């Protein structure tokens, strides 16, 4: 689930409610520095038991696992409700969006914050923040720099795509491309085309 607020806001109260109803992961928009990344991870973690080797970032999530335990269908929800890959048993995913020039400058510090599971680049907001059109070389260089760092640190990276750039994004190393819109009436024609091109580029036919 994607939060309606952004990295500058305190996400703790909202994150708790979202996780308590059973969400498996949360996407935090407009994260610009390591401190905001740390706050996001902390909001998703329960306080760890004494003696834990993974105390940091300190968890601040309050205990109310009833609905999530039922939804997940597990008796030990609190044992697996931690952020991966910080906790190898954790099954919660913290996804941070980089959507500003400051976020790009701090990308390495953001993605290497313990508990961050994936990065997602928002090209439209990034280009607007930089005051440049989306196809401007500076914007594209900023995007390329983020995915290069993700590859270096083995962090999955996502981005919005369309039929015109999906192949380029896959070749750059983006592992979580979004491809358009799924609605009540099914997927749109442009989404279907993007998905077909992506599968062909990946050598798949299913």
PyMOL CGO cylinders between C-alpha atoms (Angstrom):
from pymol import cmd
from pymol.cgo import CYLINDER

trace = [
    CYLINDER, 0.00, 0.00, 0.00, 1.20, 3.50, -0.81, 0.3, 1, 1, 1, 1, 1, 1,
    CYLINDER, 1.20, 3.50, -0.81, 0.95, 6.12, 1.91, 0.3, 1, 1, 1, 1, 1, 1,
    CYLINDER, 0.95, 6.12, 1.91, -0.85, 9.39, 1.14, 0.3, 1, 1, 1, 1, 1, 1,
    CYLINDER, -0.85, 9.39, 1.14, 1.80, 11.41, 2.99, 0.3, 1, 1, 1, 1, 1, 1,
    CYLINDER, 1.80, 11.41, 2.99, 5.50, 11.75, 2.16, 0.3, 1, 1, 1, 1, 1, 1,
    CYLINDER, 5.50, 11.75, 2.16, 8.93, 11.39, 3.69, 0.3, 1, 1, 1, 1, 1, 1,
    CYLINDER, 8.93, 11.39, 3.69, 8.76, 14.76, 5.44, 0.3, 1, 1, 1, 1, 1, 1,
    CYLINDER, 8.76, 14.76, 5.44, 5.74, 13.64, 7.48, 0.3, 1, 1, 1, 1, 1, 1,
    CYLINDER, 5.74, 13.64, 7.48, 5.73, 11.35, 10.51, 0.3, 1, 1, 1, 1, 1, 1,
    CYLINDER, 5.73, 11.35, 10.51, 4.34, 8.06, 9.18, 0.3, 1, 1, 1, 1, 1, 1,
    CYLINDER, 4.34, 8.06, 9.18, 4.11, 6.13, 12.46, 0.3, 1, 1, 1, 1, 1, 1,
    CYLINDER, 4.11, 6.13, 12.46, 0.37, 6.31, 13.18, 0.3, 1, 1, 1, 1, 1, 1,
    CYLINDER, 0.37, 6.31, 13.18, -0.65, 5.58, 9.60, 0.3, 1, 1, 1, 1, 1, 1,
    CYLINDER, -0.65, 5.58, 9.60, 1.82, 2.72, 9.13, 0.3, 1, 1, 1, 1, 1, 1,
    CYLINDER, 1.82, 2.72, 9.13, 0.53, 0.97, 12.24, 0.3, 1, 1, 1, 1, 1, 1,
    CYLINDER, 0.53, 0.97, 12.24, -3.06, 1.07, 11.01, 0.3, 1, 1, 1, 1, 1, 1,
    CYLINDER, -3.06, 1.07, 11.01, -2.13, -0.18, 7.55, 0.3, 1, 1, 1, 1, 1, 1,
    CYLINDER, -2.13, -0.18, 7.55, -0.04, -3.07, 8.87, 0.3, 1, 1, 1, 1, 1, 1,
    CYLINDER, -0.04, -3.07, 8.87, -2.62, -3.97, 11.53, 0.3, 1, 1, 1, 1, 1, 1,
    CYLINDER, -2.62, -3.97, 11.53, -5.20, -4.71, 8.83, 0.3, 1, 1, 1, 1, 1, 1,
    CYLINDER, -5.20, -4.71, 8.83, -2.79, -7.13, 7.16, 0.3, 1, 1, 1, 1, 1, 1,
    CYLINDER, -2.79, -7.13, 7.16, -0.75, -5.26, 4.54, 0.3, 1, 1, 1, 1, 1, 1,
    CYLINDER, -0.75, -5.26, 4.54, 2.44, -7.03, 3.48, 0.3, 1, 1, 1, 1, 1, 1,
    CYLINDER, 2.44, -7.03, 3.48, 4.34, -3.91, 2.48, 0.3, 1, 1, 1, 1, 1, 1,
    CYLINDER, 4.34, -3.91, 2.48, 4.19, -0.13, 2.38, 0.3, 1, 1, 1, 1, 1, 1,
    CYLINDER, 4.19, -0.13, 2.38, 5.48, 2.34, -0.20, 0.3, 1, 1, 1, 1, 1, 1,
    CYLINDER, 5.48, 2.34, -0.20, 6.68, 5.64, 1.26, 0.3, 1, 1, 1, 1, 1, 1,
    CYLINDER, 6.68, 5.64, 1.26, 6.57, 8.55, -1.25, 0.3, 1, 1, 1, 1, 1, 1,
    CYLINDER, 6.57, 8.55, -1.25, 9.11, 11.35, -1.59, 0.3, 1, 1, 1, 1, 1, 1,
    CYLINDER, 9.11, 11.35, -1.59, 11.84, 10.07, 0.72, 0.3, 1, 1, 1, 1, 1, 1,
    CYLINDER, 11.84, 10.07, 0.72, 14.82, 12.43, 0.54, 0.3, 1, 1, 1, 1, 1, 1,
    CYLINDER, 14.82, 12.43, 0.54, 17.39, 11.34, 3.13, 0.3, 1, 1, 1, 1, 1, 1,
    CYLINDER, 17.39, 11.34, 3.13, 18.55, 8.55, 5.40, 0.3, 1, 1, 1, 1, 1, 1,
    CYLINDER, 18.55, 8.55, 5.40, 16.73, 9.92, 8.45, 0.3, 1, 1, 1, 1, 1, 1,
    CYLINDER, 16.73, 9.92, 8.45, 13.41, 9.76, 6.64, 0.3, 1, 1, 1, 1, 1, 1,
    CYLINDER, 13.41, 9.76, 6.64, 14.29, 6.23, 5.52, 0.3, 1, 1, 1, 1, 1, 1,
    CYLINDER, 14.29, 6.23, 5.52, 15.09, 5.24, 9.10, 0.3, 1, 1, 1, 1, 1, 1,
    CYLINDER, 15.09, 5.24, 9.10, 11.75, 6.65, 10.33, 0.3, 1, 1, 1, 1, 1, 1,
    CYLINDER, 11.75, 6.65, 10.33, 9.90, 4.62, 7.71, 0.3, 1, 1, 1, 1, 1, 1,
    CYLINDER, 9.90, 4.62, 7.71, 11.61, 1.38, 8.74, 0.3, 1, 1, 1, 1, 1, 1,
    CYLINDER, 11.61, 1.38, 8.74, 11.12, 2.10, 12.45, 0.3, 1, 1, 1, 1, 1, 1,
    CYLINDER, 11.12, 2.10, 12.45, 7.41, 2.66, 11.91, 0.3, 1, 1, 1, 1, 1, 1,
    CYLINDER, 7.41, 2.66, 11.91, 7.11, -0.80, 10.34, 0.3, 1, 1, 1, 1, 1, 1,
    CYLINDER, 7.11, -0.80, 10.34, 9.01, -2.67, 13.08, 0.3, 1, 1, 1, 1, 1, 1,
    CYLINDER, 9.01, -2.67, 13.08, 7.87, -3.92, 16.45, 0.3, 1, 1, 1, 1, 1, 1,
    CYLINDER, 7.87, -3.92, 16.45, 10.33, -3.22, 19.29, 0.3, 1, 1, 1, 1, 1, 1,
    CYLINDER, 10.33, -3.22, 19.29, 12.76, -6.13, 19.28, 0.3, 1, 1, 1, 1, 1, 1,
    CYLINDER, 12.76, -6.13, 19.28, 13.21, -8.53, 22.21, 0.3, 1, 1, 1, 1, 1, 1,
    CYLINDER, 13.21, -8.53, 22.21, 16.19, -8.10, 24.50, 0.3, 1, 1, 1, 1, 1, 1,
    CYLINDER, 16.19, -8.10, 24.50, 19.32, -9.62, 23.08, 0.3, 1, 1, 1, 1, 1, 1,
    CYLINDER, 19.32, -9.62, 23.08, 18.24, -9.24, 19.45, 0.3, 1, 1, 1, 1, 1, 1,
    CYLINDER, 18.24, -9.24, 19.45, 21.10, -8.79, 17.00, 0.3, 1, 1, 1, 1, 1, 1,
    CYLINDER, 21.10, -8.79, 17.00, 18.94, -6.50, 14.85, 0.3, 1, 1, 1, 1, 1, 1,
    CYLINDER, 18.94, -6.50, 14.85, 17.73, -3.83, 17.27, 0.3, 1, 1, 1, 1, 1, 1,
    CYLINDER, 17.73, -3.83, 17.27, 18.30, -0.97, 14.83, 0.3, 1, 1, 1, 1, 1, 1,
    CYLINDER, 18.30, -0.97, 14.83, 16.42, 0.85, 13.45, 0.3, 1, 1, 1, 1, 1, 1,
    CYLINDER, 16.42, 0.85, 13.45, 14.48, 0.73, 16.72, 0.3, 1, 1, 1, 1, 1, 1,
    CYLINDER, 14.48, 0.73, 16.72, 10.91, -0.46, 16.17, 0.3, 1, 1, 1, 1, 1, 1,
    CYLINDER, 10.91, -0.46, 16.17, 8.08, 1.80, 17.31, 0.3, 1, 1, 1, 1, 1, 1,
    CYLINDER, 8.08, 1.80, 17.31, 5.04, -0.10, 16.02, 0.3, 1, 1, 1, 1, 1, 1,
    CYLINDER, 5.04, -0.10, 16.02, 2.46, -0.71, 18.74, 0.3, 1, 1, 1, 1, 1, 1,
    CYLINDER, 2.46, -0.71, 18.74, 1.11, -4.18, 19.44, 0.3, 1, 1, 1, 1, 1, 1,
    CYLINDER, 1.11, -4.18, 19.44, -2.32, -4.96, 17.97, 0.3, 1, 1, 1, 1, 1, 1,
    CYLINDER, -2.32, -4.96, 17.97, -1.77, -7.94, 15.68, 0.3, 1, 1, 1, 1, 1, 1,
    CYLINDER, -1.77, -7.94, 15.68, -5.20, -9.57, 15.92, 0.3, 1, 1, 1, 1, 1, 1,
    CYLINDER, -5.20, -9.57, 15.92, -6.63, -8.78, 12.47, 0.3, 1, 1, 1, 1, 1, 1,
    CYLINDER, -6.63, -8.78, 12.47, -3.31, -9.21, 10.71, 0.3, 1, 1, 1, 1, 1, 1,
    CYLINDER, -3.31, -9.21, 10.71, -2.76, -12.59, 12.41, 0.3, 1, 1, 1, 1, 1, 1,
    CYLINDER, -2.76, -12.59, 12.41, -6.16, -13.75, 11.18, 0.3, 1, 1, 1, 1, 1, 1,
    CYLINDER, -6.16, -13.75, 11.18, -5.62, -12.33, 7.69, 0.3, 1, 1, 1, 1, 1, 1,
    CYLINDER, -5.62, -12.33, 7.69, -2.18, -13.91, 7.31, 0.3, 1, 1, 1, 1, 1, 1,
    CYLINDER, -2.18, -13.91, 7.31, -3.40, -17.22, 8.73, 0.3, 1, 1, 1, 1, 1, 1,
    CYLINDER, -3.40, -17.22, 8.73, -0.37, -17.71, 10.96, 0.3, 1, 1, 1, 1, 1, 1,
    CYLINDER, -0.37, -17.71, 10.96, -0.08, -18.21, 14.73, 0.3, 1, 1, 1, 1, 1, 1,
    CYLINDER, -0.08, -18.21, 14.73, 3.22, -16.32, 15.04, 0.3, 1, 1, 1, 1, 1, 1,
    CYLINDER, 3.22, -16.32, 15.04, 2.55, -13.09, 13.12, 0.3, 1, 1, 1, 1, 1, 1,
    CYLINDER, 2.55, -13.09, 13.12, 4.74, -10.94, 15.39, 0.3, 1, 1, 1, 1, 1, 1,
    CYLINDER, 4.74, -10.94, 15.39, 7.68, -13.25, 14.70, 0.3, 1, 1, 1, 1, 1, 1,
    CYLINDER, 7.68, -13.25, 14.70, 7.56, -12.71, 10.94, 0.3, 1, 1, 1, 1, 1, 1,
    CYLINDER, 7.56, -12.71, 10.94, 6.15, -9.17, 10.87, 0.3, 1, 1, 1, 1, 1, 1,
    CYLINDER, 6.15, -9.17, 10.87, 9.54, -7.54, 10.47, 0.3, 1, 1, 1, 1, 1, 1,
    CYLINDER, 9.54, -7.54, 10.47, 11.31, -5.89, 7.58, 0.3, 1, 1, 1, 1, 1, 1,
    CYLINDER, 11.31, -5.89, 7.58, 13.17, -7.95, 5.04, 0.3, 1, 1, 1, 1, 1, 1,
    CYLINDER, 13.17, -7.95, 5.04, 16.11, -8.21, 4.37, 0.3, 1, 1, 1, 1, 1, 1,
    CYLINDER, 16.11, -8.21, 4.37, 17.14, -6.79, 7.76, 0.3, 1, 1, 1, 1, 1, 1,
    CYLINDER, 17.14, -6.79, 7.76, 15.45, -9.79, 9.34, 0.3, 1, 1, 1, 1, 1, 1,
    CYLINDER, 15.45, -9.79, 9.34, 15.85, -12.90, 7.17, 0.3, 1, 1, 1, 1, 1, 1,
    CYLINDER, 15.85, -12.90, 7.17, 12.59, -14.23, 8.66, 0.3, 1, 1, 1, 1, 1, 1,
    CYLINDER, 12.59, -14.23, 8.66, 10.81, -10.94, 8.07, 0.3, 1, 1, 1, 1, 1, 1,
    CYLINDER, 10.81, -10.94, 8.07, 8.00, -10.83, 5.54, 0.3, 1, 1, 1, 1, 1, 1,
    CYLINDER, 8.00, -10.83, 5.54, 7.26, -7.10, 5.46, 0.3, 1, 1, 1, 1, 1, 1,
    CYLINDER, 7.26, -7.10, 5.46, 8.59, -4.97, 2.61, 0.3, 1, 1, 1, 1, 1, 1,
    CYLINDER, 8.59, -4.97, 2.61, 9.59, -1.32, 3.02, 0.3, 1, 1, 1, 1, 1, 1,
    CYLINDER, 9.59, -1.32, 3.02, 9.62, 0.43, -0.37, 0.3, 1, 1, 1, 1, 1, 1,
    CYLINDER, 9.62, 0.43, -0.37, 10.97, 3.98, -0.51, 0.3, 1, 1, 1, 1, 1, 1,
    CYLINDER, 10.97, 3.98, -0.51, 10.26, 6.33, -3.40, 0.3, 1, 1, 1, 1, 1, 1,
    CYLINDER, 10.26, 6.33, -3.40, 12.97, 8.64, -4.71, 0.3, 1, 1, 1, 1, 1, 1,
    CYLINDER, 12.97, 8.64, -4.71, 11.25, 11.53, -6.44, 0.3, 1, 1, 1, 1, 1, 1,
    CYLINDER, 11.25, 11.53, -6.44, 13.45, 14.60, -5.99, 0.3, 1, 1, 1, 1, 1, 1,
    CYLINDER, 13.45, 14.60, -5.99, 16.93, 15.85, -6.75, 0.3, 1, 1, 1, 1, 1, 1,
    CYLINDER, 16.93, 15.85, -6.75, 17.77, 15.68, -3.04, 0.3, 1, 1, 1, 1, 1, 1,
    CYLINDER, 17.77, 15.68, -3.04, 16.57, 12.09, -2.96, 0.3, 1, 1, 1, 1, 1, 1,
    CYLINDER, 16.57, 12.09, -2.96, 18.85, 11.29, -5.89, 0.3, 1, 1, 1, 1, 1, 1,
    CYLINDER, 18.85, 11.29, -5.89, 21.81, 12.93, -4.13, 0.3, 1, 1, 1, 1, 1, 1,
    CYLINDER, 21.81, 12.93, -4.13, 21.10, 10.86, -1.02, 0.3, 1, 1, 1, 1, 1, 1,
    CYLINDER, 21.10, 10.86, -1.02, 20.06, 7.70, -2.86, 0.3, 1, 1, 1, 1, 1, 1,
    CYLINDER, 20.06, 7.70, -2.86, 22.91, 5.53, -1.58, 0.3, 1, 1, 1, 1, 1, 1,
    CYLINDER, 22.91, 5.53, -1.58, 22.31, 6.50, 2.04, 0.3, 1, 1, 1, 1, 1, 1,
    CYLINDER, 22.31, 6.50, 2.04, 18.57, 5.91, 1.62, 0.3, 1, 1, 1, 1, 1, 1,
    CYLINDER, 18.57, 5.91, 1.62, 18.83, 2.46, 0.05, 0.3, 1, 1, 1, 1, 1, 1,
    CYLINDER, 18.83, 2.46, 0.05, 21.51, 1.23, 2.48, 0.3, 1, 1, 1, 1, 1, 1,
    CYLINDER, 21.51, 1.23, 2.48, 19.45, 2.12, 5.55, 0.3, 1, 1, 1, 1, 1, 1,
    CYLINDER, 19.45, 2.12, 5.55, 18.92, -1.20, 7.36, 0.3, 1, 1, 1, 1, 1, 1,
    CYLINDER, 18.92, -1.20, 7.36, 15.43, -2.54, 6.72, 0.3, 1, 1, 1, 1, 1, 1,
    CYLINDER, 15.43, -2.54, 6.72, 14.87, -0.94, 3.32, 0.3, 1, 1, 1, 1, 1, 1,
    CYLINDER, 14.87, -0.94, 3.32, 13.64, -3.67, 0.98, 0.3, 1, 1, 1, 1, 1, 1,
    CYLINDER, 13.64, -3.67, 0.98, 13.29, -1.83, -2.34, 0.3, 1, 1, 1, 1, 1, 1,
    CYLINDER, 13.29, -1.83, -2.34, 13.55, 1.55, -4.05, 0.3, 1, 1, 1, 1, 1, 1,
    CYLINDER, 13.55, 1.55, -4.05, 11.03, 3.02, -6.49, 0.3, 1, 1, 1, 1, 1, 1,
    CYLINDER, 11.03, 3.02, -6.49, 11.90, 5.96, -8.75, 0.3, 1, 1, 1, 1, 1, 1,
    CYLINDER, 11.90, 5.96, -8.75, 9.06, 8.37, -9.55, 0.3, 1, 1, 1, 1, 1, 1,
    CYLINDER, 9.06, 8.37, -9.55, 10.14, 9.90, -12.88, 0.3, 1, 1, 1, 1, 1, 1,
    CYLINDER, 10.14, 9.90, -12.88, 7.27, 12.38, -13.22, 0.3, 1, 1, 1, 1, 1, 1,
    CYLINDER, 7.27, 12.38, -13.22, 7.74, 13.95, -9.80, 0.3, 1, 1, 1, 1, 1, 1,
    CYLINDER, 7.74, 13.95, -9.80, 11.51, 13.81, -10.19, 0.3, 1, 1, 1, 1, 1, 1,
    CYLINDER, 11.51, 13.81, -10.19, 11.45, 15.74, -13.46, 0.3, 1, 1, 1, 1, 1, 1,
    CYLINDER, 11.45, 15.74, -13.46, 9.05, 18.30, -11.99, 0.3, 1, 1, 1, 1, 1, 1,
    CYLINDER, 9.05, 18.30, -11.99, 11.26, 18.71, -8.92, 0.3, 1, 1, 1, 1, 1, 1,
    CYLINDER, 11.26, 18.71, -8.92, 14.27, 19.25, -11.16, 0.3, 1, 1, 1, 1, 1, 1,
    CYLINDER, 14.27, 19.25, -11.16, 12.36, 21.78, -13.25, 0.3, 1, 1, 1, 1, 1, 1,
    CYLINDER, 12.36, 21.78, -13.25, 13.00, 19.83, -16.44, 0.3, 1, 1, 1, 1, 1, 1,
    CYLINDER, 13.00, 19.83, -16.44, 10.96, 17.72, -18.88, 0.3, 1, 1, 1, 1, 1, 1,
    CYLINDER, 10.96, 17.72, -18.88, 11.03, 14.00, -18.26, 0.3, 1, 1, 1, 1, 1, 1,
    CYLINDER, 11.03, 14.00, -18.26, 13.11, 13.26, -21.35, 0.3, 1, 1, 1, 1, 1, 1,
    CYLINDER, 13.11, 13.26, -21.35, 15.83, 15.77, -20.44, 0.3, 1, 1, 1, 1, 1, 1,
    CYLINDER, 15.83, 15.77, -20.44, 19.30, 14.18, -20.22, 0.3, 1, 1, 1, 1, 1, 1,
    CYLINDER, 19.30, 14.18, -20.22, 19.79, 15.40, -16.64, 0.3, 1, 1, 1, 1, 1, 1,
    CYLINDER, 19.79, 15.40, -16.64, 16.61, 13.66, -15.52, 0.3, 1, 1, 1, 1, 1, 1,
    CYLINDER, 16.61, 13.66, -15.52, 17.56, 10.46, -17.30, 0.3, 1, 1, 1, 1, 1, 1,
    CYLINDER, 17.56, 10.46, -17.30, 21.07, 10.61, -15.83, 0.3, 1, 1, 1, 1, 1, 1,
    CYLINDER, 21.07, 10.61, -15.83, 19.58, 10.99, -12.35, 0.3, 1, 1, 1, 1, 1, 1,
    CYLINDER, 19.58, 10.99, -12.35, 17.35, 7.96, -12.90, 0.3, 1, 1, 1, 1, 1, 1,
    CYLINDER, 17.35, 7.96, -12.90, 20.26, 5.93, -14.25, 0.3, 1, 1, 1, 1, 1, 1,
    CYLINDER, 20.26, 5.93, -14.25, 22.40, 6.83, -11.25, 0.3, 1, 1, 1, 1, 1, 1,
    CYLINDER, 22.40, 6.83, -11.25, 19.77, 5.53, -8.83, 0.3, 1, 1, 1, 1, 1, 1,
    CYLINDER, 19.77, 5.53, -8.83, 19.30, 2.17, -10.55, 0.3, 1, 1, 1, 1, 1, 1,
    CYLINDER, 19.30, 2.17, -10.55, 23.08, 1.78, -10.87, 0.3, 1, 1, 1, 1, 1, 1,
    CYLINDER, 23.08, 1.78, -10.87, 23.43, 2.20, -7.10, 0.3, 1, 1, 1, 1, 1, 1,
    CYLINDER, 23.43, 2.20, -7.10, 20.58, -0.25, -6.54, 0.3, 1, 1, 1, 1, 1, 1,
    CYLINDER, 20.58, -0.25, -6.54, 22.40, -2.83, -8.66, 0.3, 1, 1, 1, 1, 1, 1,
    CYLINDER, 22.40, -2.83, -8.66, 25.63, -2.15, -6.77, 0.3, 1, 1, 1, 1, 1, 1,
    CYLINDER, 25.63, -2.15, -6.77, 23.94, -2.74, -3.42, 0.3, 1, 1, 1, 1, 1, 1,
    CYLINDER, 23.94, -2.74, -3.42, 21.65, -5.54, -4.62, 0.3, 1, 1, 1, 1, 1, 1,
    CYLINDER, 21.65, -5.54, -4.62, 18.48, -3.56, -3.86, 0.3, 1, 1, 1, 1, 1, 1,
    CYLINDER, 18.48, -3.56, -3.86, 15.46, -4.17, -6.13, 0.3, 1, 1, 1, 1, 1, 1,
    CYLINDER, 15.46, -4.17, -6.13, 14.48, -1.00, -7.99, 0.3, 1, 1, 1, 1, 1, 1,
    CYLINDER, 14.48, -1.00, -7.99, 11.19, -0.05, -9.61, 0.3, 1, 1, 1, 1, 1, 1,
    CYLINDER, 11.19, -0.05, -9.61, 9.93, 2.68, -11.93, 0.3, 1, 1, 1, 1, 1, 1,
    CYLINDER, 9.93, 2.68, -11.93, 6.83, 3.58, -13.90, 0.3, 1, 1, 1, 1, 1, 1,
    CYLINDER, 6.83, 3.58, -13.90, 7.06, 2.59, -17.56, 0.3, 1, 1, 1, 1, 1, 1,
    CYLINDER, 7.06, 2.59, -17.56, 5.17, 2.51, -20.83, 0.3, 1, 1, 1, 1, 1, 1,
    CYLINDER, 5.17, 2.51, -20.83, 5.49, 0.68, -24.14, 0.3, 1, 1, 1, 1, 1, 1,
    CYLINDER, 5.49, 0.68, -24.14, 8.08, 3.18, -25.33, 0.3, 1, 1, 1, 1, 1, 1,
    CYLINDER, 8.08, 3.18, -25.33, 10.59, 2.75, -22.52, 0.3, 1, 1, 1, 1, 1, 1,
    CYLINDER, 10.59, 2.75, -22.52, 9.95, -0.62, -20.86, 0.3, 1, 1, 1, 1, 1, 1,
    CYLINDER, 9.95, -0.62, -20.86, 12.79, -2.35, -22.72, 0.3, 1, 1, 1, 1, 1, 1,
    CYLINDER, 12.79, -2.35, -22.72, 15.24, 0.42, -21.82, 0.3, 1, 1, 1, 1, 1, 1,
    CYLINDER, 15.24, 0.42, -21.82, 14.25, 0.22, -18.14, 0.3, 1, 1, 1, 1, 1, 1,
    CYLINDER, 14.25, 0.22, -18.14, 14.65, -3.54, -18.05, 0.3, 1, 1, 1, 1, 1, 1,
    CYLINDER, 14.65, -3.54, -18.05, 18.06, -3.25, -19.68, 0.3, 1, 1, 1, 1, 1, 1,
    CYLINDER, 18.06, -3.25, -19.68, 19.04, -0.62, -17.12, 0.3, 1, 1, 1, 1, 1, 1,
    CYLINDER, 19.04, -0.62, -17.12, 18.33, -3.11, -14.35, 0.3, 1, 1, 1, 1, 1, 1,
    CYLINDER, 18.33, -3.11, -14.35, 14.90, -2.12, -13.04, 0.3, 1, 1, 1, 1, 1, 1,
    CYLINDER, 14.90, -2.12, -13.04, 13.35, -5.23, -11.51, 0.3, 1, 1, 1, 1, 1, 1,
    CYLINDER, 13.35, -5.23, -11.51, 9.94, -3.81, -10.52, 0.3, 1, 1, 1, 1, 1, 1,
    CYLINDER, 9.94, -3.81, -10.52, 8.55, -1.84, -13.47, 0.3, 1, 1, 1, 1, 1, 1,
    CYLINDER, 8.55, -1.84, -13.47, 4.92, -0.78, -13.32, 0.3, 1, 1, 1, 1, 1, 1,
    CYLINDER, 4.92, -0.78, -13.32, 3.19, -1.08, -16.67, 0.3, 1, 1, 1, 1, 1, 1,
    CYLINDER, 3.19, -1.08, -16.67, -0.03, 0.85, -16.54, 0.3, 1, 1, 1, 1, 1, 1,
    CYLINDER, -0.03, 0.85, -16.54, -3.50, 0.46, -15.16, 0.3, 1, 1, 1, 1, 1, 1,
    CYLINDER, -3.50, 0.46, -15.16, -5.59, -2.50, -14.11, 0.3, 1, 1, 1, 1, 1, 1,
    CYLINDER, -5.59, -2.50, -14.11, -9.23, -1.57, -13.49, 0.3, 1, 1, 1, 1, 1, 1,
    CYLINDER, -9.23, -1.57, -13.49, -12.59, -3.24, -13.00, 0.3, 1, 1, 1, 1, 1, 1,
    CYLINDER, -12.59, -3.24, -13.00, -12.85, -3.76, -16.75, 0.3, 1, 1, 1, 1, 1, 1,
    CYLINDER, -12.85, -3.76, -16.75, -9.44, -5.46, -16.97, 0.3, 1, 1, 1, 1, 1, 1,
    CYLINDER, -9.44, -5.46, -16.97, -6.16, -4.06, -18.23, 0.3, 1, 1, 1, 1, 1, 1,
    CYLINDER, -6.16, -4.06, -18.23, -6.04, -1.21, -20.72, 0.3, 1, 1, 1, 1, 1, 1,
    CYLINDER, -6.04, -1.21, -20.72, -4.71, -1.63, -24.25, 0.3, 1, 1, 1, 1, 1, 1,
    CYLINDER, -4.71, -1.63, -24.25, -1.58, 0.37, -23.51, 0.3, 1, 1, 1, 1, 1, 1,
    CYLINDER, -1.58, 0.37, -23.51, -0.90, -1.70, -20.40, 0.3, 1, 1, 1, 1, 1, 1,
    CYLINDER, -0.90, -1.70, -20.40, -1.33, -4.92, -22.36, 0.3, 1, 1, 1, 1, 1, 1,
    CYLINDER, -1.33, -4.92, -22.36, 1.11, -3.67, -25.00, 0.3, 1, 1, 1, 1, 1, 1,
    CYLINDER, 1.11, -3.67, -25.00, 3.69, -2.71, -22.38, 0.3, 1, 1, 1, 1, 1, 1,
    CYLINDER, 3.69, -2.71, -22.38, 3.34, -6.08, -20.66, 0.3, 1, 1, 1, 1, 1, 1,
    CYLINDER, 3.34, -6.08, -20.66, 3.68, -7.94, -23.97, 0.3, 1, 1, 1, 1, 1, 1,
    CYLINDER, 3.68, -7.94, -23.97, 6.83, -6.00, -24.90, 0.3, 1, 1, 1, 1, 1, 1,
    CYLINDER, 6.83, -6.00, -24.90, 8.30, -6.60, -21.45, 0.3, 1, 1, 1, 1, 1, 1,
    CYLINDER, 8.30, -6.60, -21.45, 7.68, -10.34, -21.67, 0.3, 1, 1, 1, 1, 1, 1,
    CYLINDER, 7.68, -10.34, -21.67, 9.20, -10.50, -25.14, 0.3, 1, 1, 1, 1, 1, 1,
    CYLINDER, 9.20, -10.50, -25.14, 12.25, -8.59, -23.92, 0.3, 1, 1, 1, 1, 1, 1,
    CYLINDER, 12.25, -8.59, -23.92, 12.60, -11.01, -21.02, 0.3, 1, 1, 1, 1, 1, 1,
    CYLINDER, 12.60, -11.01, -21.02, 12.24, -14.00, -23.35, 0.3, 1, 1, 1, 1, 1, 1,
    CYLINDER, 12.24, -14.00, -23.35, 8.86, -15.06, -21.97, 0.3, 1, 1, 1, 1, 1, 1,
    CYLINDER, 8.86, -15.06, -21.97, 5.65, -15.94, -23.77, 0.3, 1, 1, 1, 1, 1, 1,
    CYLINDER, 5.65, -15.94, -23.77, 3.31, -16.72, -20.85, 0.3, 1, 1, 1, 1, 1, 1,
]
cmd.load_cgo(trace, "trace")
